[in-house]
């Protein structure tokens, strides 16, 4: 099953997105500062979550082994229930990175194309801000 969370319930899903804390738009949606939608397997005790915005960038977090959620998310993606209908591509950032090998199920019949990404972290800031 797949359920959309109300904004007031985004705190329930925040722990699932801890590993994506370096993604500012993901955090902005969860904080209610940027438009987006959050879908989960269980609204009371979410274990898996999908966060979408009005652009191709989406986020998957939590337990990738939620088979019913993965299949329902696949149907919802192609029915344009969880992403805008004008999108022709999705760019997924996931935690874990390959989302436990379940991306093929979530995106079927399309084949996911993976790419390595770099994540830079500032360890110090100088006086001139650089």
DOROKOL-82287 format. One record per residue: x, y, z of N, C-alpha, C, O in turn. Coordinates in steps of 0.05 Angstrom, whole numbers, plus 32768, in hexadecimal, padded with zeros to 4 digits. Each point is the difference from the previous one (the first is absolute). Last residue first. Example, Ala and Ser with C-alpha at 12.3 -4.5 7.8 and 13.67 -1.06 7.14 Angstrom:
81017FD3808E8010801880017FF18016800E800A80168004
7FFC7F777FFB7FEE8018800080128018800080158000800D
end
This chain:
82C28275802A80067FEC7FEC800B7FE6800D80067FED7FF1
7FE3806B803A7FE87FF17FF880057FEA7FEB7FED7FF47FF7
80528048803A7FF5800D7FE97FE87FF17FF57FF580077FEB
803B7FD880617FF5801A80077FF3800E7FE87FEE80108003
80137F867FFA8015801480067FF2801B80057FE880037FFC
7FF57F9580147FFB80187FF0801580158008800480048018
7FF27F887FEA80068019800D7FFA80177FED80007FFD7FE8
7FEA7FAA8002800B7FFA801A80078019801080027FFF8018
7FB67FE27F9680138015800980097FF9801C7FF07FFC8012
7FEF7FBF7FA07FF9800A801A80158015800780187FFB7FFF
7FBE7FCA7FA580158010800D7FF5800C801A7FE980088002
80027FA57FB57FF4800F80168017800E800E80117FF3800D
7FDA7FDA7F8D8012800880157FF1801180147FEE80107FF9
7FF47F9D7FC07FFE801C800780148006801680067FEE8010
7FE07FC27F9F800E800780187FFD801F80048002800F7FED
7FB57FB47FDF801780107FFC800D8006801B7FF280058014
7FBE7FB77FB5800D800B8018801880107FF8800D7FFB7FEB
7F917FE47FEA801B80067FF8800D800D80187FF880158009
7FAC7FA77FE8800E8017800C801D80027FF6800D7FEC7FFB
7F9D7FEE7FCE80187FF6800E800E8018800D800680147FF2
7F8D7FDA7FF58019800D7FF980177FF680117FFC7FF78016
7FA57FEF7FF280117FF07FEE801A800E7FF780107FF57FF1
7FE6801580697FF87FEF7FEA7FE8800B7FF07FEF800C800D
803F801780468000800E7FE77FF77FEF7FE87FFF800A7FE9
80087FD580737FF2801A80037FFD800E7FE47FEC800D7FFC
80457FA2800B7FE47FFB80057FF1801A80007FEA80027FF5
8073800280027FF47FF37FE87FE27FFB80047FF180037FED
8043801F805B7FF980147FEC7FF47FF47FE77FEF800C7FF3
80347FC880607FE480007FFA7FF880157FEB7FE980027FF9
806E7FE680397FFB7FF27FE77FE480007FF77FF97FF17FED
8028804080607FFE7FE480057FFB7FEF7FE77FF67FEA8002
801A80757FFB7FE77FFA800D7FFB7FE280017FEB7FF57FF9
8065803C7FEF7FF27FF27FEB7FE47FF780087FF37FF17FF3
80408044804C8005800A7FE67FF27FF27FE97FF6800E7FEE
7FDD7FF08075801B7FFB7FF5800280077FE27FEC80027FF2
7FE88036801A800F7FF680177FF37FE780097FEA8001800B
801780457F967FF67FEB801180127FFB8018801980047FFE
7FC5803E7FA980167FFE80137FF57FEE80167FEA8005800B
7FF8800B7F897FFB7FF7801B801A8001801080157FF77FF7
7FB780337FAD801B7FFD800C7FFC7FF9801D7FF680118010
7FCA7FE77F9180038004801D801D7FFD8008800E7FEE7FF5
7FB4802B7FAB80167FF3800E7FFD8005801E7FF480148008
7FCE80107FBC80077FE97FEF80177FF0800D80057FE97FF7
7FA680608029801B7FF6800380057FE87FEE7FEF7FEE7FFF
7FBC8041800E8011800B7FEB801D7FF68002801080057FEE
7FA87FE580527FFE7FF27FE78012800A7FEA80057FF27FED
8010801280807FF1800E7FEC80007FF17FE580147FF47FF9
7FF37FD48062801280137FF17FEF800E7FEB7FEC7FF47FF6
7FEB7FCD8042801480098013801580137FF3800F800D800E
7FA77FCA7FC27FF38007801A8014800C80137FF8800E8013
800D7FCD7F8E8005801C80067FF2800980197FF780178003
80137F907FD47FE5800C80008002801E80057FEC800E7FFF
80627FBD80057FF77FFF7FE57FE3800B7FFC7FF880077FEA
802F7FF5806E801280107FEF7FF480017FE47FFE80167FF4
7FD77FB2804A7FFB801D8005801180127FEF7FF780157FF7
80177F8C80087FE780077FF47FFA801E80027FF6800C7FED
80577FD5804080037FFD7FE37FE680087FF18001800F7FED
7FFC7FED8070800E80187FF780057FFE7FE27FFD80157FF2
7FDE7FA080387FEC80167FFF800D801A7FF67FF480107FF2
80447FA6801A7FEE7FFB7FEA7FEB80167FFE7FFA80097FEA
80427FFB805E800F80027FE77FEE7FFD7FE88002800F7FED
7FDB7FE2806A8005801C7FFB800D80047FE57FF980127FF1
7FFB7F97802D7FE6800B7FF98003801E7FFA7FF3800A7FEE
805B7FC780307FF77FF97FE57FE6800C7FF87FFD80097FE9
8053800F805B7FE3800280027FF37FFA7FE47FFB80137FF1
80667FF480287FF47FE57FFE7FE1800180037FF47FEA8004
804E806180047FF97FF97FE47FF27FE57FFD7FF77FFA7FEA
800F8053806880037FE47FFA7FF87FF97FE47FE980027FF9
80338064801A7FF57FEB801280067FE47FF680137FFB7FF2
7FE4805B7FCB800E7FFB80197FF27FEA80107FE97FFA7FFB
801E80467FA17FF77FE7800C80107FFB8019801880028000
7FD080577FB980107FF380147FF27FE7800B7FE880018005
801D804A7F9E7FF07FF2801480137FF1801380187FFC7FFA
7FE480507FAD800F7FF680177FED7FF480147FEE800E800A
7FF7801F7FA180077FE47FFE800E7FF4801980037FE88002
7FB78068800B80157FFD7FEC80097FE380007FF57FF08010
7FCE803880307FF480067FE680157FFF7FE97FFC800B7FEB
800C7FB6806D7FFD801C7FFD7FF480057FE47FF87FED7FF3
80127FBB805B8000800B7FE57FFC801E80017FF5800B8013
80257F96802B7FFC801D80018002800B7FE480147FFB7FF2
7FDC7FA280468007800C7FE67FF8801D80037FEA80078007
802A7F9E80417FF4801A7FF9800B80097FE480167FFA7FF9
7FDF7FB1805C800B80087FE67FF180197FF77FE980048005
80047FDB804F80197FF27FFD800E80077FE680187FFE7FFE
7F95802D804A800D7FFC7FE6801B7FF28002801080068011
7F968004802A801C7FF78005800E7FFB7FE680047FE97FF8
7FA6803E800580048001801D801D7FF98009800B800C8012
7FD67FF27F918000801B800A80058002801F800980158009
801A7FA47FAC7FEE800080168000801B800D80158009800A
801B7FEB7FA57FF37FE680017FEA7FFE80167FEB7FF47FFC
8030806B7FD3800B7FEC80127FF17FE67FFD7FEA7FFE7FF5
802C806E7FDE7FEF7FE77FFF800E7FEB801080197FFD7FFF
7FE780767FEF800D7FE9800C7FEC7FE980007FEA80038009
802B80637FC17FED7FEC800A80107FE9800B80157FF97FF6
7FFA807A7FF280067FE47FFB7FEC7FEE800D7FEE8009800E
803C80657FF07FEA7FEF7FF9800A7FE47FF980157FFC7FF4
801C8042805580007FFD7FE37FE97FED7FF97FFB7FED800E
80168028804C800A80197FF480007FFF7FE2800480157FF3
7FE77FA680557FE980117FF78009801A7FF37FF080127FFE
80467FA180247FFC801680127FE980127FF97FF98013800E
80207FA47FBB7FF97FF5801A7FFB801580157FF07FFD8012
802F801D7F987FE57FF67FFE7FF77FF5801C7FEA80068009
806F80167FF17FEE80177FFE7FE27FF77FFE7FEF800D800C
80587FB37FF27FFC800B801A7FEC801780007FF080038013
80287FDB7F9A7FF27FEA800F7FFA800B801C7FE97FFD800A
804C80397FC07FE480017FF87FEF7FEA800F7FE980058006
8077800080097FF18016800B7FE380017FF87FEF80088010
80597FA880017FEF80097FE97FEE801780097FEC7FFB800E
804F7FD0802B801080127FF07FF1800B7FE8800B800F7FF0
7FD27FAF804E8001801A800C801180147FF17FFF80188006
7FE47F877FF17FFF80137FEA8001801D800A7FF780137FF2
80087FA1804980177FFB7FED800080137FE8801480017FF2
7FA38001804C80198009800D80187FFD7FEE801180117FFF
7F8C7FD97FF6801080107FED801A800A800C800E80117FF4
7FB07FBC803D80077FF07FE88012800E7FED80107FF47FF2
7FCC8038805D80167FED800680087FEE7FE880177FF87FFD
7F9D80467FFA801B800D800180167FEC8006801580017FF3
7F887FF1800D80117FF47FEB801D800C800080127FF47FF3
7FA7802A804880017FE3800380147FF37FED800B7FEB8006
7FE080737FF780147FF9801580027FE2800380157FF68008
7FAA80327FBD801A7FFC7FF580157FF8801580147FF37FF9
7F8A8026800D800A7FE58008801C7FFB7FF5800A7FE98003
7FC180667FEA80038000801D800C7FE5800A80087FFF8017
7FE2800D7F8C8018800F800980047FFF801E80177FFF8009
7FB57FB07FCA7FFB801D80038019800D800A80107FF4800E
7FF57FAF7FB97FFF800D801B7FF7801D7FFD8006800E7FED
7FE47F987FD4800D801B80017FFD800B801C7FEA8000800C
801D7F967FD27FEF8014800C800F801B7FFF801880018005
7FE67F907FD4800D801980007FED8016800A7FE980007FF8
80287F8A80077FEF8018800080128019800080177FFF8008
end
